[in-house]
Amino acid sequence: MTASCLTATGITFLVDRTDDTSTATNAWIVWGTGGSSTGGTATSADTGLKAAATEAYAPATLSQPSVDTNRYVATITAGTAKVIEEAMVFVGTSTATSVASNRCLIRASFGGQSLATGDAIQFTFDLQSTT
Amino acid sequence: MIKTLLALLKSDQLELKPGPNVVFGKTVKLTVRVWREKEQRWYEVLT
């Protein structure tokens, strides 16, 4: 079952961006293998992945497909065979050195995708503001 | 019922408080496509 959540740290980031308290303009997408483990389902309290995989963080391409939506897109390629069950969008100021030093914006858990070496996943996260 | 409420209001025993003025929310949608290297093609697996 898929769960996609804007996190509490993500809300803090959005508020800080609104008044320029935060100048972070870069976003990355990272994936993991812990979506189905105990406590692996995405919630708004998440601050990181349950079990990060070994591949590097992928810089996200940002766009606005509509005036009320921010879109984050990135593709990650598997270096070895694995089952991907979770992904996260996080934001930071410059380079992605560690998830802990940046803010988790969105976390998602989903049914496992079995990948062989060289397979890839393209993630598209749409964060829409609603009234 | 209405008479009772009016009586309470007039007697200041009933305090009415305004609700939230703005309802605002965020929704997240995830789309996943998988590239199969062996087959050299994309699969839409989650939308």
Backbone of each chain as nested JSON, in Angstrom:
{
  "chains": [
    {"id": "A", "residues": [
      {"number": 1, "name": "MET", "atoms": {"N": [0.833, -1.185, 0.0], "CA": [0.0, 0.0, 0.0], "C": [0.88, 1.252, 0.0]}},
      {"number": 2, "name": "THR", "atoms": {"N": [0.484, 2.206, -0.816], "CA": [1.276, 3.429, -0.936], "C": [0.861, 4.458, 0.109]}},
      {"number": 3, "name": "ALA", "atoms": {"N": [1.849, 5.06, 0.74], "CA": [1.597, 6.181, 1.649], "C": [2.588, 7.277, 1.304]}},
      {"number": 4, "name": "SER", "atoms": {"N": [2.09, 8.461, 1.042], "CA": [2.956, 9.604, 0.721], "C": [2.591, 10.752, 1.65]}},
      {"number": 5, "name": "CYS", "atoms": {"N": [3.575, 11.275, 2.381], "CA": [3.28, 12.274, 3.406], "C": [4.181, 13.493, 3.305]}},
      {"number": 6, "name": "LEU", "atoms": {"N": [3.58, 14.659, 3.374], "CA": [4.335, 15.87, 3.676], "C": [4.663, 15.796, 5.161]}},
      {"number": 7, "name": "THR", "atoms": {"N": [5.939, 15.961, 5.494], "CA": [6.348, 15.74, 6.877], "C": [6.285, 17.024, 7.707]}},
      {"number": 8, "name": "ALA", "atoms": {"N": [6.394, 16.853, 9.015], "CA": [6.411, 18.019, 9.912], "C": [7.624, 18.893, 9.612]}},
      {"number": 9, "name": "THR", "atoms": {"N": [8.773, 18.26, 9.355], "CA": [9.961, 19.06, 9.017], "C": [9.768, 19.74, 7.665]}},
      {"number": 10, "name": "GLY", "atoms": {"N": [9.008, 19.107, 6.788], "CA": [8.706, 19.722, 5.5], "C": [7.834, 20.953, 5.651]}},
      {"number": 11, "name": "ILE", "atoms": {"N": [6.862, 20.881, 6.549], "CA": [6.007, 22.049, 6.802], "C": [6.841, 23.19, 7.375]}},
      {"number": 12, "name": "THR", "atoms": {"N": [7.749, 22.854, 8.297], "CA": [8.645, 23.876, 8.851], "C": [9.443, 24.535, 7.739]}},
      {"number": 13, "name": "PHE", "atoms": {"N": [9.931, 23.716, 6.81], "CA": [10.701, 24.258, 5.679], "C": [9.842, 25.195, 4.831]}},
      {"number": 14, "name": "LEU", "atoms": {"N": [8.622, 24.786, 4.541], "CA": [7.758, 25.618, 3.696], "C": [7.469, 26.961, 4.36]}},
      {"number": 15, "name": "VAL", "atoms": {"N": [7.257, 26.929, 5.669], "CA": [7.024, 28.184, 6.397], "C": [8.282, 29.054, 6.349]}},
      {"number": 16, "name": "ASP", "atoms": {"N": [9.435, 28.432, 6.547], "CA": [10.693, 29.186, 6.535], "C": [11.014, 29.74, 5.15]}},
      {"number": 17, "name": "ARG", "atoms": {"N": [10.629, 29.027, 4.119], "CA": [10.858, 29.531, 2.762], "C": [9.973, 30.745, 2.475]}},
      {"number": 18, "name": "THR", "atoms": {"N": [8.786, 30.728, 3.052], "CA": [7.844, 31.813, 2.796], "C": [8.385, 33.152, 3.281]}},
      {"number": 19, "name": "ASP", "atoms": {"N": [9.062, 33.143, 4.426], "CA": [9.59, 34.411, 4.94], "C": [11.107, 34.484, 4.824]}},
      {"number": 20, "name": "ASP", "atoms": {"N": [11.698, 33.629, 3.991], "CA": [13.138, 33.625, 3.717], "C": [13.989, 33.293, 4.937]}},
      {"number": 21, "name": "THR", "atoms": {"N": [13.404, 32.702, 5.969], "CA": [14.223, 32.206, 7.071], "C": [15.153, 31.114, 6.557]}},
      {"number": 22, "name": "SER", "atoms": {"N": [14.657, 30.33, 5.61], "CA": [15.483, 29.322, 4.943], "C": [15.723, 29.762, 3.502]}},
      {"number": 23, "name": "THR", "atoms": {"N": [16.974, 29.602, 3.083], "CA": [17.311, 29.939, 1.693], "C": [17.554, 28.68, 0.869]}},
      {"number": 24, "name": "ALA", "atoms": {"N": [17.241, 27.547, 1.442], "CA": [17.457, 26.28, 0.731], "C": [16.597, 26.223, -0.528]}},
      {"number": 25, "name": "THR", "atoms": {"N": [17.252, 26.005, -1.639], "CA": [16.511, 25.941, -2.899], "C": [16.762, 24.631, -3.65]}},
      {"number": 26, "name": "ASN", "atoms": {"N": [17.62, 23.785, -3.086], "CA": [17.931, 22.528, -3.763], "C": [17.163, 21.376, -3.139]}},
      {"number": 27, "name": "ALA", "atoms": {"N": [16.834, 20.414, -3.976], "CA": [16.116, 19.237, -3.482], "C": [16.726, 17.989, -4.093]}},
      {"number": 28, "name": "TRP", "atoms": {"N": [16.665, 16.906, -3.334], "CA": [17.162, 15.622, -3.793], "C": [16.116, 14.549, -3.51]}},
      {"number": 29, "name": "ILE", "atoms": {"N": [16.227, 13.48, -4.259], "CA": [15.391, 12.311, -3.986], "C": [16.316, 11.139, -3.685]}},
      {"number": 30, "name": "VAL", "atoms": {"N": [15.961, 10.402, -2.654], "CA": [16.755, 9.264, -2.229], "C": [15.807, 8.089, -2.035]}},
      {"number": 31, "name": "TRP", "atoms": {"N": [16.288, 6.885, -2.201], "CA": [15.407, 5.723, -2.057], "C": [15.919, 4.761, -1.001]}},
      {"number": 32, "name": "GLY", "atoms": {"N": [15.047, 3.808, -0.614], "CA": [15.43, 2.874, 0.426], "C": [14.682, 1.564, 0.32]}},
      {"number": 33, "name": "THR", "atoms": {"N": [15.034, 0.662, 1.227], "CA": [14.497, -0.7, 1.181], "C": [13.637, -1.028, 2.401]}},
      {"number": 34, "name": "GLY", "atoms": {"N": [13.309, -0.02, 3.217], "CA": [12.643, -0.308, 4.485], "C": [11.171, 0.044, 4.571]}},
      {"number": 35, "name": "GLY", "atoms": {"N": [10.492, 0.132, 3.446], "CA": [9.089, 0.541, 3.489], "C": [8.149, -0.452, 4.126]}},
      {"number": 36, "name": "SER", "atoms": {"N": [8.492, -1.747, 4.056], "CA": [7.574, -2.759, 4.594], "C": [8.009, -3.271, 5.96]}},
      {"number": 37, "name": "SER", "atoms": {"N": [9.132, -2.788, 6.477], "CA": [9.582, -3.236, 7.793], "C": [8.739, -2.575, 8.876]}},
      {"number": 38, "name": "THR", "atoms": {"N": [8.914, -3.011, 10.095], "CA": [8.147, -2.453, 11.202], "C": [8.383, -0.942, 11.305]}},
      {"number": 39, "name": "GLY", "atoms": {"N": [7.3, -0.188, 11.297], "CA": [7.422, 1.261, 11.347], "C": [7.854, 1.872, 10.034]}},
      {"number": 40, "name": "GLY", "atoms": {"N": [7.816, 1.098, 8.966], "CA": [8.307, 1.588, 7.679], "C": [7.308, 2.393, 6.881]}},
      {"number": 41, "name": "THR", "atoms": {"N": [6.031, 2.266, 7.215], "CA": [5.014, 3.035, 6.489], "C": [5.206, 4.532, 6.722]}},
      {"number": 42, "name": "ALA", "atoms": {"N": [5.14, 5.293, 5.645], "CA": [5.396, 6.728, 5.735], "C": [4.369, 7.424, 6.611]}},
      {"number": 43, "name": "THR", "atoms": {"N": [4.861, 8.335, 7.457], "CA": [3.992, 9.189, 8.274], "C": [4.542, 10.605, 8.249]}},
      {"number": 44, "name": "SER", "atoms": {"N": [3.737, 11.548, 8.718], "CA": [4.17, 12.946, 8.725], "C": [5.265, 13.205, 9.754]}},
      {"number": 45, "name": "ALA", "atoms": {"N": [5.5, 12.254, 10.648], "CA": [6.534, 12.429, 11.674], "C": [7.909, 12.006, 11.174]}},
      {"number": 46, "name": "ASP", "atoms": {"N": [7.996, 11.453, 9.979], "CA": [9.273, 10.937, 9.476], "C": [10.284, 12.057, 9.261]}},
      {"number": 47, "name": "THR", "atoms": {"N": [11.537, 11.727, 9.553], "CA": [12.626, 12.67, 9.281], "C": [13.685, 12.06, 8.373]}},
      {"number": 48, "name": "GLY", "atoms": {"N": [13.483, 10.824, 7.967], "CA": [14.441, 10.16, 7.091], "C": [13.884, 8.848, 6.607]}},
      {"number": 49, "name": "LEU", "atoms": {"N": [14.707, 8.124, 5.832], "CA": [14.289, 6.811, 5.351], "C": [14.426, 5.778, 6.465]}},
      {"number": 50, "name": "LYS", "atoms": {"N": [13.672, 4.7, 6.327], "CA": [13.793, 3.611, 7.291], "C": [15.095, 2.851, 7.063]}},
      {"number": 51, "name": "ALA", "atoms": {"N": [15.396, 2.579, 5.805], "CA": [16.638, 1.869, 5.465], "C": [17.126, 2.381, 4.116]}},
      {"number": 52, "name": "ALA", "atoms": {"N": [18.024, 3.353, 4.155], "CA": [18.527, 3.949, 2.912], "C": [19.343, 2.939, 2.119]}},
      {"number": 53, "name": "ALA", "atoms": {"N": [19.184, 2.946, 0.801], "CA": [19.993, 2.096, -0.066], "C": [21.313, 2.797, -0.355]}},
      {"number": 54, "name": "THR", "atoms": {"N": [22.197, 2.106, -1.06], "CA": [23.568, 2.598, -1.195], "C": [23.748, 3.617, -2.316]}},
      {"number": 55, "name": "GLU", "atoms": {"N": [22.771, 3.749, -3.203], "CA": [22.946, 4.65, -4.336], "C": [22.967, 6.121, -3.884]}},
      {"number": 56, "name": "ALA", "atoms": {"N": [23.643, 6.947, -4.66], "CA": [23.769, 8.374, -4.341], "C": [22.425, 9.071, -4.466]}},
      {"number": 57, "name": "TYR", "atoms": {"N": [22.298, 10.163, -3.706], "CA": [21.096, 10.982, -3.812], "C": [21.023, 11.591, -5.202]}},
      {"number": 58, "name": "ALA", "atoms": {"N": [19.838, 11.646, -5.743], "CA": [19.671, 12.203, -7.089], "C": [19.115, 13.62, -6.989]}},
      {"number": 59, "name": "PRO", "atoms": {"N": [19.779, 14.583, -7.621], "CA": [19.225, 15.94, -7.621], "C": [17.844, 15.949, -8.27]}},
      {"number": 60, "name": "ALA", "atoms": {"N": [16.899, 16.608, -7.62], "CA": [15.54, 16.654, -8.163], "C": [15.383, 17.859, -9.082]}},
      {"number": 61, "name": "THR", "atoms": {"N": [14.682, 17.633, -10.168], "CA": [14.294, 18.727, -11.052], "C": [12.972, 19.293, -10.562]}},
      {"number": 62, "name": "LEU", "atoms": {"N": [12.96, 20.604, -10.293], "CA": [11.747, 21.237, -9.771], "C": [10.981, 21.939, -10.881]}},
      {"number": 63, "name": "SER", "atoms": {"N": [9.675, 21.855, -10.805], "CA": [8.837, 22.583, -11.764], "C": [7.479, 22.843, -11.126]}},
      {"number": 64, "name": "GLN", "atoms": {"N": [6.661, 23.63, -11.828], "CA": [5.283, 23.888, -11.393], "C": [4.351, 23.471, -12.526]}},
      {"number": 65, "name": "PRO", "atoms": {"N": [3.856, 22.242, -12.49], "CA": [2.938, 21.819, -13.545], "C": [1.621, 22.596, -13.528]}},
      {"number": 66, "name": "SER", "atoms": {"N": [1.284, 23.169, -12.371], "CA": [0.156, 24.096, -12.267], "C": [0.497, 25.089, -11.163]}},
      {"number": 67, "name": "VAL", "atoms": {"N": [-0.272, 26.169, -11.061], "CA": [0.102, 27.253, -10.144], "C": [0.062, 26.846, -8.678]}},
      {"number": 68, "name": "ASP", "atoms": {"N": [-0.643, 25.76, -8.368], "CA": [-0.754, 25.347, -6.963], "C": [0.073, 24.104, -6.64]}},
      {"number": 69, "name": "THR", "atoms": {"N": [0.967, 23.713, -7.563], "CA": [1.679, 22.449, -7.384], "C": [3.177, 22.597, -7.623]}},
      {"number": 70, "name": "ASN", "atoms": {"N": [3.963, 22.041, -6.68], "CA": [5.405, 21.901, -6.865], "C": [5.695, 20.455, -7.246]}},
      {"number": 71, "name": "ARG", "atoms": {"N": [6.499, 20.273, -8.298], "CA": [6.829, 18.914, -8.757], "C": [8.322, 18.669, -8.578]}},
      {"number": 72, "name": "TYR", "atoms": {"N": [8.661, 17.498, -8.024], "CA": [10.046, 17.082, -7.822], "C": [10.237, 15.768, -8.576]}},
      {"number": 73, "name": "VAL", "atoms": {"N": [11.188, 15.758, -9.511], "CA": [11.416, 14.574, -10.341], "C": [12.888, 14.184, -10.305]}},
      {"number": 74, "name": "ALA", "atoms": {"N": [13.153, 12.891, -10.127], "CA": [14.539, 12.395, -10.21], "C": [14.509, 10.91, -10.549]}},
      {"number": 75, "name": "THR", "atoms": {"N": [15.577, 10.457, -11.156], "CA": [15.729, 9.037, -11.504], "C": [16.965, 8.496, -10.803]}},
      {"number": 76, "name": "ILE", "atoms": {"N": [16.802, 7.335, -10.188], "CA": [17.92, 6.674, -9.511], "C": [18.102, 5.29, -10.139]}},
      {"number": 77, "name": "THR", "atoms": {"N": [19.349, 4.933, -10.423], "CA": [19.663, 3.644, -11.051], "C": [20.281, 2.699, -10.031]}},
      {"number": 78, "name": "ALA", "atoms": {"N": [19.823, 1.451, -10.047], "CA": [20.298, 0.457, -9.09], "C": [21.715, -0.002, -9.452]}},
      {"number": 79, "name": "GLY", "atoms": {"N": [22.623, 0.078, -8.471], "CA": [23.983, -0.406, -8.679], "C": [24.082, -1.906, -8.507]}},
      {"number": 80, "name": "THR", "atoms": {"N": [23.154, -2.448, -7.726], "CA": [23.057, -3.893, -7.519], "C": [21.577, -4.249, -7.437]}},
      {"number": 81, "name": "ALA", "atoms": {"N": [21.266, -5.542, -7.509], "CA": [19.877, -5.984, -7.394], "C": [19.341, -5.664, -6.005]}},
      {"number": 82, "name": "LYS", "atoms": {"N": [18.103, -5.175, -5.953], "CA": [17.5, -4.823, -4.658], "C": [16.009, -4.601, -4.824]}},
      {"number": 83, "name": "VAL", "atoms": {"N": [15.317, -4.511, -3.687], "CA": [13.88, -4.23, -3.7], "C": [13.661, -2.869, -3.052]}},
      {"number": 84, "name": "ILE", "atoms": {"N": [13.174, -1.923, -3.827], "CA": [12.961, -0.561, -3.33], "C": [11.531, -0.413, -2.824]}},
      {"number": 85, "name": "GLU", "atoms": {"N": [11.407, 0.072, -1.586], "CA": [10.091, 0.169, -0.944], "C": [9.768, 1.567, -0.42]}},
      {"number": 86, "name": "GLU", "atoms": {"N": [10.696, 2.482, -0.531], "CA": [10.456, 3.809, 0.038], "C": [11.292, 4.841, -0.71]}},
      {"number": 87, "name": "ALA", "atoms": {"N": [10.88, 6.082, -0.621], "CA": [11.631, 7.182, -1.229], "C": [11.338, 8.445, -0.451]}},
      {"number": 88, "name": "MET", "atoms": {"N": [12.198, 9.433, -0.633], "CA": [12.072, 10.663, 0.141], "C": [12.566, 11.846, -0.686]}},
      {"number": 89, "name": "VAL", "atoms": {"N": [11.897, 12.959, -0.531], "CA": [12.388, 14.229, -1.062], "C": [12.948, 15.007, 0.118]}},
      {"number": 90, "name": "PHE", "atoms": {"N": [14.195, 15.457, -0.012], "CA": [14.697, 16.319, 1.048], "C": [15.31, 17.575, 0.449]}},
      {"number": 91, "name": "VAL", "atoms": {"N": [15.379, 18.599, 1.251], "CA": [15.822, 19.909, 0.77], "C": [17.034, 20.365, 1.562]}},
      {"number": 92, "name": "GLY", "atoms": {"N": [17.88, 21.139, 0.913], "CA": [19.083, 21.652, 1.557], "C": [19.593, 22.855, 0.807]}},
      {"number": 93, "name": "THR", "atoms": {"N": [20.748, 23.36, 1.254], "CA": [21.255, 24.604, 0.702], "C": [22.172, 24.41, -0.498]}},
      {"number": 94, "name": "SER", "atoms": {"N": [23.016, 23.395, -0.467], "CA": [23.961, 23.271, -1.586], "C": [24.16, 21.82, -1.976]}},
      {"number": 95, "name": "THR", "atoms": {"N": [25.096, 21.149, -1.315], "CA": [25.377, 19.763, -1.677], "C": [24.742, 18.817, -0.676]}},
      {"number": 96, "name": "ALA", "atoms": {"N": [24.361, 17.669, -1.168], "CA": [23.72, 16.679, -0.309], "C": [24.79, 15.828, 0.351]}},
      {"number": 97, "name": "THR", "atoms": {"N": [25.163, 16.182, 1.557], "CA": [26.191, 15.413, 2.241], "C": [25.586, 14.325, 3.12]}},
      {"number": 98, "name": "SER", "atoms": {"N": [24.477, 14.635, 3.746], "CA": [23.787, 13.621, 4.53], "C": [22.341, 14.053, 4.726]}},
      {"number": 99, "name": "VAL", "atoms": {"N": [21.486, 13.077, 4.852], "CA": [20.075, 13.391, 5.06], "C": [19.892, 14.136, 6.377]}},
      {"number": 100, "name": "ALA", "atoms": {"N": [20.67, 13.762, 7.374], "CA": [20.494, 14.329, 8.707], "C": [20.709, 15.836, 8.727]}},
      {"number": 101, "name": "SER", "atoms": {"N": [21.58, 16.331, 7.846], "CA": [21.864, 17.76, 7.867], "C": [20.874, 18.547, 7.019]}},
      {"number": 102, "name": "ASN", "atoms": {"N": [19.952, 17.865, 6.414], "CA": [18.965, 18.538, 5.588], "C": [17.564, 18.22, 6.119]}},
      {"number": 103, "name": "ARG", "atoms": {"N": [16.571, 18.699, 5.416], "CA": [15.208, 18.508, 5.903], "C": [14.428, 17.571, 5.01]}},
      {"number": 104, "name": "CYS", "atoms": {"N": [13.776, 16.622, 5.639], "CA": [12.89, 15.721, 4.906], "C": [11.607, 16.482, 4.569]}},
      {"number": 105, "name": "LEU", "atoms": {"N": [11.306, 16.587, 3.301], "CA": [10.098, 17.3, 2.868], "C": [8.937, 16.331, 2.693]}},
      {"number": 106, "name": "ILE", "atoms": {"N": [9.197, 15.263, 1.96], "CA": [8.161, 14.259, 1.676], "C": [8.768, 12.877, 1.855]}},
      {"number": 107, "name": "ARG", "atoms": {"N": [8.005, 11.97, 2.452], "CA": [8.436, 10.576, 2.483], "C": [7.297, 9.719, 1.966]}},
      {"number": 108, "name": "ALA", "atoms": {"N": [7.654, 8.677, 1.222], "CA": [6.66, 7.761, 0.673], "C": [7.114, 6.321, 0.874]}},
      {"number": 109, "name": "SER", "atoms": {"N": [6.162, 5.456, 1.155], "CA": [6.415, 4.013, 1.18], "C": [5.421, 3.368, 0.223]}},
      {"number": 110, "name": "PHE", "atoms": {"N": [5.852, 2.28, -0.416], "CA": [5.01, 1.683, -1.456], "C": [5.384, 0.221, -1.631]}},
      {"number": 111, "name": "GLY", "atoms": {"N": [4.589, -0.478, -2.43], "CA": [4.859, -1.882, -2.71], "C": [6.229, -2.052, -3.33]}},
      {"number": 112, "name": "GLY", "atoms": {"N": [6.963, -3.075, -2.905], "CA": [8.34, -3.253, -3.322], "C": [8.511, -3.393, -4.828]}},
      {"number": 113, "name": "GLN", "atoms": {"N": [9.509, -2.687, -5.338], "CA": [9.869, -2.793, -6.754], "C": [11.2, -3.537, -6.845]}},
      {"number": 114, "name": "SER", "atoms": {"N": [11.14, -4.752, -7.395], "CA": [12.355, -5.566, -7.522], "C": [13.165, -5.084, -8.717]}},
      {"number": 115, "name": "LEU", "atoms": {"N": [14.387, -4.697, -8.45], "CA": [15.24, -4.151, -9.499], "C": [16.472, -5.024, -9.701]}},
      {"number": 116, "name": "ALA", "atoms": {"N": [16.864, -5.164, -10.964], "CA": [18.142, -5.787, -11.292], "C": [19.167, -4.675, -11.464]}},
      {"number": 117, "name": "THR", "atoms": {"N": [20.421, -5.043, -11.507], "CA": [21.463, -4.041, -11.734], "C": [21.206, -3.304, -13.046]}},
      {"number": 118, "name": "GLY", "atoms": {"N": [21.24, -1.995, -12.996], "CA": [20.997, -1.192, -14.195], "C": [19.561, -0.759, -14.361]}},
      {"number": 119, "name": "ASP", "atoms": {"N": [18.633, -1.404, -13.636], "CA": [17.248, -0.928, -13.641], "C": [17.189, 0.412, -12.899]}},
      {"number": 120, "name": "ALA", "atoms": {"N": [16.152, 1.171, -13.163], "CA": [16.058, 2.488, -12.544], "C": [14.61, 2.806, -12.198]}},
      {"number": 121, "name": "ILE", "atoms": {"N": [14.432, 3.739, -11.288], "CA": [13.094, 4.249, -10.97], "C": [13.097, 5.761, -11.152]}},
      {"number": 122, "name": "GLN", "atoms": {"N": [12.096, 6.232, -11.877], "CA": [11.872, 7.674, -11.967], "C": [10.741, 8.028, -11.003]}},
      {"number": 123, "name": "PHE", "atoms": {"N": [11.058, 8.86, -10.02], "CA": [10.065, 9.304, -9.04], "C": [9.553, 10.689, -9.432]}},
      {"number": 124, "name": "THR", "atoms": {"N": [8.246, 10.847, -9.378], "CA": [7.634, 12.159, -9.577], "C": [6.738, 12.448, -8.376]}},
      {"number": 125, "name": "PHE", "atoms": {"N": [7.143, 13.414, -7.581], "CA": [6.347, 13.821, -6.419], "C": [5.656, 15.138, -6.749]}},
      {"number": 126, "name": "ASP", "atoms": {"N": [4.345, 15.171, -6.63], "CA": [3.581, 16.404, -6.794], "C": [3.051, 16.84, -5.431]}},
      {"number": 127, "name": "LEU", "atoms": {"N": [3.465, 18.018, -5.002], "CA": [2.991, 18.581, -3.736], "C": [2.033, 19.713, -4.065]}},
      {"number": 128, "name": "GLN", "atoms": {"N": [0.75, 19.455, -3.847], "CA": [-0.283, 20.412, -4.248], "C": [-0.87, 21.118, -3.029]}},
      {"number": 129, "name": "SER", "atoms": {"N": [-1.008, 22.42, -3.125], "CA": [-1.677, 23.193, -2.072], "C": [-3.154, 23.272, -2.394]}},
      {"number": 130, "name": "THR", "atoms": {"N": [-3.981, 23.005, -1.391], "CA": [-5.422, 23.0, -1.607], "C": [-6.107, 23.938, -0.623]}},
      {"number": 131, "name": "THR", "atoms": {"N": [-7.239, 24.443, -1.019], "CA": [-8.016, 25.307, -0.122], "C": [-9.367, 24.668, 0.161]}}
    ]},
    {"id": "B", "residues": [
      {"number": 1, "name": "MET", "atoms": {"N": [-36.294, 25.847, 21.234], "CA": [-34.844, 25.724, 21.136], "C": [-34.194, 27.074, 20.792]}},
      {"number": 2, "name": "ILE", "atoms": {"N": [-34.712, 27.722, 19.748], "CA": [-34.156, 29.013, 19.326], "C": [-34.375, 30.058, 20.411]}},
      {"number": 3, "name": "LYS", "atoms": {"N": [-35.56, 30.024, 21.007], "CA": [-35.831, 30.975, 22.088], "C": [-34.86, 30.783, 23.244]}},
      {"number": 4, "name": "THR", "atoms": {"N": [-34.546, 29.53, 23.523], "CA": [-33.599, 29.236, 24.606], "C": [-32.22, 29.778, 24.28]}},
      {"number": 5, "name": "LEU", "atoms": {"N": [-31.785, 29.565, 23.032], "CA": [-30.472, 30.076, 22.62], "C": [-30.423, 31.594, 22.685]}},
      {"number": 6, "name": "LEU", "atoms": {"N": [-31.497, 32.235, 22.208], "CA": [-31.543, 33.701, 22.253], "C": [-31.495, 34.195, 23.692]}},
      {"number": 7, "name": "ALA", "atoms": {"N": [-32.198, 33.497, 24.553], "CA": [-32.198, 33.88, 25.968], "C": [-30.807, 33.752, 26.565]}},
      {"number": 8, "name": "LEU", "atoms": {"N": [-30.098, 32.673, 26.21], "CA": [-28.743, 32.474, 26.707], "C": [-27.809, 33.563, 26.202]}},
      {"number": 9, "name": "LEU", "atoms": {"N": [-27.969, 33.907, 24.907], "CA": [-27.12, 34.96, 24.328], "C": [-27.354, 36.285, 25.028]}},
      {"number": 10, "name": "LYS", "atoms": {"N": [-28.617, 36.611, 25.245], "CA": [-28.952, 37.886, 25.89], "C": [-28.423, 37.929, 27.315]}},
      {"number": 11, "name": "SER", "atoms": {"N": [-28.382, 36.785, 27.952], "CA": [-27.936, 36.762, 29.341], "C": [-26.416, 36.605, 29.451]}},
      {"number": 12, "name": "ASP", "atoms": {"N": [-25.72, 36.58, 28.282], "CA": [-24.259, 36.414, 28.25], "C": [-23.794, 35.091, 28.842]}},
      {"number": 13, "name": "GLN", "atoms": {"N": [-24.679, 34.12, 28.893], "CA": [-24.27, 32.817, 29.426], "C": [-23.753, 31.9, 28.316]}},
      {"number": 14, "name": "LEU", "atoms": {"N": [-23.919, 32.318, 27.094], "CA": [-23.458, 31.496, 25.971], "C": [-22.429, 32.285, 25.183]}},
      {"number": 15, "name": "GLU", "atoms": {"N": [-21.247, 31.755, 25.111], "CA": [-20.177, 32.434, 24.388], "C": [-19.984, 31.768, 23.029]}},
      {"number": 16, "name": "LEU", "atoms": {"N": [-20.063, 32.567, 21.998], "CA": [-19.83, 32.039, 20.656], "C": [-18.432, 32.415, 20.204]}},
      {"number": 17, "name": "LYS", "atoms": {"N": [-17.683, 31.407, 19.75], "CA": [-16.325, 31.673, 19.277], "C": [-16.266, 31.407, 17.781]}},
      {"number": 18, "name": "PRO", "atoms": {"N": [-15.533, 32.253, 17.041], "CA": [-15.414, 32.013, 15.602], "C": [-14.564, 30.787, 15.318]}},
      {"number": 19, "name": "GLY", "atoms": {"N": [-14.869, 30.085, 14.234], "CA": [-14.062, 28.95, 13.822], "C": [-12.886, 29.426, 13.003]}},
      {"number": 20, "name": "PRO", "atoms": {"N": [-12.076, 28.487, 12.512], "CA": [-10.941, 28.875, 11.667], "C": [-11.433, 29.605, 10.426]}},
      {"number": 21, "name": "ASN", "atoms": {"N": [-10.74, 30.668, 10.075], "CA": [-11.142, 31.45, 8.921], "C": [-10.705, 30.817, 7.601]}},
      {"number": 22, "name": "VAL", "atoms": {"N": [-9.562, 30.129, 7.656], "CA": [-9.012, 29.586, 6.426], "C": [-8.735, 28.097, 6.597]}},
      {"number": 23, "name": "VAL", "atoms": {"N": [-9.17, 27.321, 5.66], "CA": [-8.835, 25.9, 5.64], "C": [-7.831, 25.704, 4.511]}},
      {"number": 24, "name": "PHE", "atoms": {"N": [-6.67, 25.176, 4.864], "CA": [-5.584, 25.091, 3.91], "C": [-4.926, 23.735, 4.057]}},
      {"number": 25, "name": "GLY", "atoms": {"N": [-4.594, 23.116, 2.971], "CA": [-4.008, 21.795, 3.066], "C": [-3.026, 21.505, 1.956]}},
      {"number": 26, "name": "LYS", "atoms": {"N": [-2.347, 20.4, 2.107], "CA": [-1.401, 19.938, 1.098], "C": [-1.708, 18.49, 0.756]}},
      {"number": 27, "name": "THR", "atoms": {"N": [-1.609, 18.168, -0.492], "CA": [-1.742, 16.777, -0.896], "C": [-0.484, 16.372, -1.645]}},
      {"number": 28, "name": "VAL", "atoms": {"N": [-0.12, 15.111, -1.474], "CA": [1.077, 14.583, -2.127], "C": [0.665, 13.441, -3.046]}},
      {"number": 29, "name": "LYS", "atoms": {"N": [1.154, 13.501, -4.272], "CA": [0.907, 12.409, -5.213], "C": [2.247, 11.907, -5.728]}},
      {"number": 30, "name": "LEU", "atoms": {"N": [2.413, 10.598, -5.692], "CA": [3.659, 9.985, -6.161], "C": [3.389, 9.161, -7.412]}},
      {"number": 31, "name": "THR", "atoms": {"N": [4.203, 9.378, -8.431], "CA": [4.16, 8.567, -9.641], "C": [5.507, 7.863, -9.79]}},
      {"number": 32, "name": "VAL", "atoms": {"N": [5.465, 6.568, -10.035], "CA": [6.699, 5.775, -10.159], "C": [6.739, 5.103, -11.519]}},
      {"number": 33, "name": "ARG", "atoms": {"N": [7.837, 5.299, -12.228], "CA": [8.103, 4.559, -13.471], "C": [9.381, 3.754, -13.277]}},
      {"number": 34, "name": "VAL", "atoms": {"N": [9.373, 2.527, -13.763], "CA": [10.551, 1.671, -13.618], "C": [11.168, 1.4, -14.988]}},
      {"number": 35, "name": "TRP", "atoms": {"N": [12.468, 1.623, -15.061], "CA": [13.231, 1.31, -16.27], "C": [13.81, -0.095, -16.139]}},
      {"number": 36, "name": "ARG", "atoms": {"N": [13.474, -0.953, -17.104], "CA": [14.02, -2.308, -17.107], "C": [15.16, -2.354, -18.117]}},
      {"number": 37, "name": "GLU", "atoms": {"N": [16.367, -2.442, -17.587], "CA": [17.561, -2.376, -18.433], "C": [17.584, -3.502, -19.466]}},
      {"number": 38, "name": "LYS", "atoms": {"N": [17.185, -4.672, -19.021], "CA": [17.236, -5.841, -19.915], "C": [16.287, -5.672, -21.097]}},
      {"number": 39, "name": "GLU", "atoms": {"N": [15.132, -5.06, -20.834], "CA": [14.12, -4.902, -21.889], "C": [14.225, -3.552, -22.588]}},
      {"number": 40, "name": "GLN", "atoms": {"N": [15.014, -2.649, -22.011], "CA": [15.19, -1.314, -22.584], "C": [13.853, -0.584, -22.754]}},
      {"number": 41, "name": "ARG", "atoms": {"N": [13.04, -0.607, -21.695], "CA": [11.773, 0.118, -21.749], "C": [11.302, 0.516, -20.35]}},
      {"number": 42, "name": "TRP", "atoms": {"N": [10.44, 1.554, -20.313], "CA": [9.863, 2.044, -19.056], "C": [8.541, 1.342, -18.785]}},
      {"number": 43, "name": "TYR", "atoms": {"N": [8.258, 1.119, -17.514], "CA": [6.957, 0.613, -17.068], "C": [6.358, 1.587, -16.062]}},
      {"number": 44, "name": "GLU", "atoms": {"N": [5.106, 1.928, -16.266], "CA": [4.388, 2.727, -15.281], "C": [3.889, 1.763, -14.213]}},
      {"number": 45, "name": "VAL", "atoms": {"N": [4.383, 1.914, -12.985], "CA": [4.008, 0.947, -11.951], "C": [3.162, 1.554, -10.843]}},
      {"number": 46, "name": "LEU", "atoms": {"N": [3.185, 2.86, -10.711], "CA": [2.465, 3.467, -9.595], "C": [2.088, 4.89, -9.976]}},
      {"number": 47, "name": "THR", "atoms": {"N": [0.803, 5.169, -9.991], "CA": [0.35, 6.529, -10.3], "C": [-0.777, 6.908, -9.353]}}
    ]}
  ]
}
